Amino acid sequence: MRISRVYTRTGDKGTTRLVGNAEVGKNHPRIEAYGTVDELNSVLGLARAHLAGIEALLEVDQILERIQSELFDVGTDLATPAESRWEGMVRPDDTYVGRLEAECDRLNESLPPLKEFILPGGGVVSATLHQGRTVCRRAERRVLDLMQDDDTVGEASMRYLNRLSDLLFVVARYAAMRSGHAESFWQNPNRRSR
């Protein structure tokens, strides 16, 4: 793909084009869905910028780099109406979901068991990953809106985002542990000192 000019002027009146050239409003459920996936990708890029050069978090960087590419696949799937899909188009499937589950299980084994809810934090990298987790949950809601609007949207992107938010929670905890930052826990009001 070669992009020779960044601006197109098509959005000046509040519209944009989907894959296949259909023109829709910038607030269309498809735009909301893949736009939120794009926002998530940006948050993961920010997390990677914060962990750059931290040897203990090299594995986290590698995981996030792969996920960022997969999010482009998810975004492309969401930006492409059924009639505009092409033969050989890469679409998220259960192999994507299976990789997330395997990583989640593997990393979670090294973490102490949870006894309370975690407050987002645990250092800059961990906090940014918690932010990514919440954006991922919003992306799930936007994809659900799209699925309710268009029954040709595949469920694999929804499953992928659901598992990804779980993995981001685990990776945030793992990053805090590997970088030596303590996690903060929710203080149950029934047990708080008054």
VOPAGU-2260 file (C-alpha; in pm, 1 decimal, decimal comma):
REM VOPAGU-2260
SITE   aa  ch    i         X         Y         Z
SITE  MET   A    0       0,0       0,0       0,0
SITE  ARG   A    1     130,4     344,2     -89,4
SITE  ILE   A    2     -21,9     658,8      56,6
SITE  SER   A    3      82,2     965,4    -139,2
SITE  ARG   A    4    -138,9    1219,7      38,4
SITE  VAL   A    5    -267,8    1210,3     395,5
SITE  TYR   A    6    -566,5    1441,8     362,6
SITE  THR   A    7    -861,2    1361,4     136,0
SITE  ARG   A    8   -1110,8    1635,4     229,3
SITE  THR   A    9   -1391,5    1376,5     228,2
SITE  GLY   A   10   -1436,5    1421,2     602,5
SITE  ASP   A   11   -1493,7    1795,4     584,4
SITE  LYS   A   12   -1870,1    1739,0     584,8
SITE  GLY   A   13   -1868,3    1459,3     842,4
SITE  THR   A   14   -1840,4    1159,8     612,2
SITE  THR   A   15   -1576,6     901,4     535,1
SITE  ARG   A   16   -1541,9     594,1     317,7
SITE  LEU   A   17   -1535,9     229,5     418,5
SITE  VAL   A   18   -1332,6     -38,5     247,6
SITE  GLY   A   19   -1514,7     -77,1     -85,8
SITE  ASN   A   20   -1577,6     299,1    -111,6
SITE  ALA   A   21   -1921,6     319,4      54,8
SITE  GLU   A   22   -1964,4     666,1     206,8
SITE  VAL   A   23   -2096,0     681,7     564,6
SITE  GLY   A   24   -2113,4     935,0     846,6
SITE  LYS   A   25   -1814,8     952,4    1077,9
SITE  ASN   A   26   -2047,1     849,0    1360,0
SITE  HIS   A   27   -2160,7     529,8    1179,7
SITE  PRO   A   28   -2139,3     216,2    1400,6
SITE  ARG   A   29   -1861,4      78,0    1177,2
SITE  ILE   A   30   -1653,3     391,1    1224,8
SITE  GLU   A   31   -1718,7     387,2    1599,4
SITE  ALA   A   32   -1609,9      21,7    1615,6
SITE  TYR   A   33   -1289,2      35,0    1415,5
SITE  GLY   A   34   -1208,0     385,1    1541,5
SITE  THR   A   35   -1211,4     255,7    1899,1
SITE  VAL   A   36    -991,6     -37,2    1794,0
SITE  ASP   A   37    -753,2     221,1    1645,2
SITE  GLU   A   38    -760,8     415,6    1973,0
SITE  LEU   A   39    -672,5      94,7    2157,9
SITE  ASN   A   40    -382,4      38,4    1920,4
SITE  SER   A   41    -255,2     388,6    2002,0
SITE  VAL   A   42    -272,8     321,8    2376,2
SITE  LEU   A   43     -71,9       2,1    2326,4
SITE  GLY   A   44     181,4     203,6    2126,5
SITE  LEU   A   45     207,8     442,4    2420,7
SITE  ALA   A   46     262,6     148,3    2657,3
SITE  ARG   A   47     538,3      21,3    2427,9
SITE  ALA   A   48     701,2     365,8    2424,2
SITE  HIS   A   49     704,1     363,7    2806,3
SITE  LEU   A   50     864,6      19,2    2822,7
SITE  ALA   A   51    1125,5      81,2    2552,9
SITE  GLY   A   52    1468,1     -24,1    2675,4
SITE  ILE   A   53    1342,5    -202,6    2989,2
SITE  GLU   A   54    1507,2    -543,4    2949,5
SITE  ALA   A   55    1274,4    -708,8    3203,3
SITE  LEU   A   56     977,1    -615,3    2982,1
SITE  LEU   A   57    1111,2    -728,7    2644,2
SITE  GLU   A   58     859,5   -1015,1    2634,9
SITE  VAL   A   59     574,5    -770,5    2699,9
SITE  ASP   A   60     695,6    -552,3    2413,0
SITE  GLN   A   61     699,5    -851,1    2177,9
SITE  ILE   A   62     347,4    -952,2    2278,8
SITE  LEU   A   63     217,0    -597,4    2230,5
SITE  GLU   A   64     388,0    -561,1    1892,8
SITE  ARG   A   65     208,7    -870,7    1761,9
SITE  ILE   A   66    -122,1    -753,7    1910,0
SITE  GLN   A   67     -86,6    -414,2    1740,9
SITE  SER   A   68     -61,1    -588,1    1402,7
SITE  GLU   A   69    -357,1    -811,5    1486,2
SITE  LEU   A   70    -560,9    -503,7    1578,3
SITE  PHE   A   71    -504,9    -376,9    1223,0
SITE  ASP   A   72    -658,1    -705,3    1101,4
SITE  VAL   A   73    -953,9    -654,1    1337,1
SITE  GLY   A   74    -993,6    -294,4    1219,6
SITE  THR   A   75    -983,6    -396,4     854,2
SITE  ASP   A   76   -1246,8    -662,4     918,9
SITE  LEU   A   77   -1471,6    -408,7    1092,6
SITE  ALA   A   78   -1415,7    -146,9     818,2
SITE  THR   A   79   -1514,5    -389,0     541,6
SITE  PRO   A   80   -1884,7    -449,5     471,1
SITE  ALA   A   81   -1970,5    -806,2     364,2
SITE  GLU   A   82   -2015,4    -705,7      -0,7
SITE  SER   A   83   -1664,6    -556,4     -11,9
SITE  ARG   A   84   -1472,7    -852,5     129,7
SITE  TRP   A   85   -1228,8   -1016,9    -109,6
SITE  GLU   A   86   -1093,9   -1365,6    -158,4
SITE  GLY   A   87    -795,0   -1424,0      65,5
SITE  MET   A   88    -886,4   -1135,8     298,3
SITE  VAL   A   89    -726,9   -1198,5     637,5
SITE  ARG   A   90    -994,9   -1196,0     904,1
SITE  PRO   A   91    -956,7   -1261,3    1276,1
SITE  ASP   A   92   -1047,2   -1618,2    1368,6
SITE  ASP   A   93   -1020,8   -1856,0    1660,2
SITE  THR   A   94    -643,1   -1899,4    1611,2
SITE  TYR   A   95    -608,7   -1532,2    1709,3
SITE  VAL   A   96    -823,4   -1595,5    2017,4
SITE  GLY   A   97    -631,7   -1914,1    2103,9
SITE  ARG   A   98    -298,0   -1727,2    2105,4
SITE  LEU   A   99    -439,0   -1471,3    2348,6
SITE  GLU   A  100    -574,4   -1743,1    2577,4
SITE  ALA   A  101    -242,3   -1931,4    2576,9
SITE  GLU   A  102     -47,6   -1614,9    2664,8
SITE  CYS   A  103    -299,0   -1521,3    2931,7
SITE  ASP   A  104    -272,0   -1864,0    3097,1
SITE  ARG   A  105     109,3   -1872,9    3072,7
SITE  LEU   A  106     165,5   -1524,8    3219,4
SITE  ASN   A  107    -102,8   -1563,5    3484,2
SITE  GLU   A  108      74,9   -1871,0    3624,9
SITE  SER   A  109     363,8   -1649,3    3737,0
SITE  LEU   A  110     141,3   -1399,2    3919,8
SITE  PRO   A  111      28,6   -1409,5    4280,9
SITE  PRO   A  112    -339,9   -1499,8    4316,3
SITE  LEU   A  113    -584,0   -1213,0    4347,7
SITE  LYS   A  114    -754,5   -1154,5    4681,9
SITE  GLU   A  115    -897,2    -807,9    4609,6
SITE  PHE   A  116    -972,0    -594,1    4308,2
SITE  ILE   A  117    -669,9    -412,7    4165,6
SITE  LEU   A  118    -662,4     -37,2    4125,1
SITE  PRO   A  119    -511,5      65,1    3788,8
SITE  GLY   A  120    -149,8     160,4    3852,1
SITE  GLY   A  121     162,5     -42,0    3923,2
SITE  GLY   A  122     396,9     192,0    3737,9
SITE  VAL   A  123     359,6     381,3    3410,7
SITE  VAL   A  124     366,9      73,6    3183,8
SITE  SER   A  125     113,8    -116,4    3392,5
SITE  ALA   A  126    -114,5     186,6    3428,2
SITE  THR   A  127    -105,6     242,8    3051,7
SITE  LEU   A  128    -194,6    -122,0    2992,8
SITE  HIS   A  129    -488,2     -86,0    3233,2
SITE  GLN   A  130    -597,7     212,8    3025,6
SITE  GLY   A  131    -569,2      -7,6    2716,4
SITE  ARG   A  132    -785,3    -269,1    2888,5
SITE  THR   A  133   -1063,4     -16,0    2946,4
SITE  VAL   A  134   -1044,7     110,7    2586,9
SITE  CYS   A  135   -1059,4    -252,9    2475,3
SITE  ARG   A  136   -1379,7    -300,7    2675,6
SITE  ARG   A  137   -1525,8       6,2    2502,1
SITE  ALA   A  138   -1422,8    -139,5    2165,2
SITE  GLU   A  139   -1618,7    -452,9    2258,2
SITE  ARG   A  140   -1926,9    -241,4    2324,3
SITE  ARG   A  141   -1885,8     -60,1    1991,4
SITE  VAL   A  142   -1847,7    -390,9    1805,5
SITE  LEU   A  143   -2161,5    -518,8    1978,5
SITE  ASP   A  144   -2346,5    -206,8    1859,0
SITE  LEU   A  145   -2223,4    -279,6    1506,7
SITE  MET   A  146   -2322,6    -646,3    1527,5
SITE  GLN   A  147   -2673,3    -544,0    1633,1
SITE  ASP   A  148   -2685,1    -304,4    1335,2
SITE  ASP   A  149   -2536,7    -548,3    1079,4
SITE  ASP   A  150   -2574,3    -924,4    1115,4
SITE  THR   A  151   -2297,3    -991,3     861,2
SITE  VAL   A  152   -2030,0    -878,9    1107,3
SITE  GLY   A  153   -1837,8   -1184,5    1221,8
SITE  GLU   A  154   -1819,3   -1274,9    1588,9
SITE  ALA   A  155   -1445,5   -1346,6    1582,7
SITE  SER   A  156   -1353,3    -979,6    1631,1
SITE  MET   A  157   -1580,9    -965,3    1935,4
SITE  ARG   A  158   -1424,3   -1280,8    2082,8
SITE  TYR   A  159   -1076,7   -1145,4    2009,4
SITE  LEU   A  160   -1144,1    -816,1    2189,0
SITE  ASN   A  161   -1303,9    -995,3    2482,7
SITE  ARG   A  162    -996,5   -1215,5    2529,6
SITE  LEU   A  163    -760,9    -924,5    2464,3
SITE  SER   A  164    -907,9    -722,7    2750,8
SITE  ASP   A  165    -845,4   -1022,7    2977,7
SITE  LEU   A  166    -488,4   -1054,3    2850,8
SITE  LEU   A  167    -422,6    -681,8    2897,1
SITE  PHE   A  168    -527,7    -716,1    3261,2
SITE  VAL   A  169    -281,4   -1002,7    3308,5
SITE  VAL   A  170      -4,8    -826,3    3112,9
SITE  ALA   A  171     -55,5    -511,5    3324,8
SITE  ARG   A  172      -6,3    -719,5    3640,4
SITE  TYR   A  173     290,1    -901,2    3486,3
SITE  ALA   A  174     453,7    -572,3    3382,3
SITE  ALA   A  175     414,4    -432,9    3734,4
SITE  MET   A  176     572,4    -744,1    3883,8
SITE  ARG   A  177     860,4    -763,3    3631,7
SITE  SER   A  178     942,4    -393,5    3671,3
SITE  GLY   A  179     932,6    -407,4    4051,9
SITE  HIS   A  180     624,2    -190,1    4104,0
SITE  ALA   A  181     373,7    -280,1    4372,2
SITE  GLU   A  182       8,7    -317,1    4279,9
SITE  SER   A  183    -253,3    -118,0    4468,2
SITE  PHE   A  184    -565,8    -292,5    4583,6
SITE  TRP   A  185    -919,9    -170,3    4635,1
SITE  GLN   A  186    -988,3    -109,4    5000,1
SITE  ASN   A  187   -1316,2    -274,1    5088,3
SITE  PRO   A  188   -1520,4     -13,9    5280,5
SITE  ASN   A  189   -1622,4    -282,2    5530,1
SITE  ARG   A  190   -1255,3    -330,4    5620,8
SITE  ARG   A  191   -1119,5      24,2    5595,6
SITE  SER   A  192    -994,2     188,7    5909,8
SITE  ARG   A  193   -1214,2     484,5    5987,4
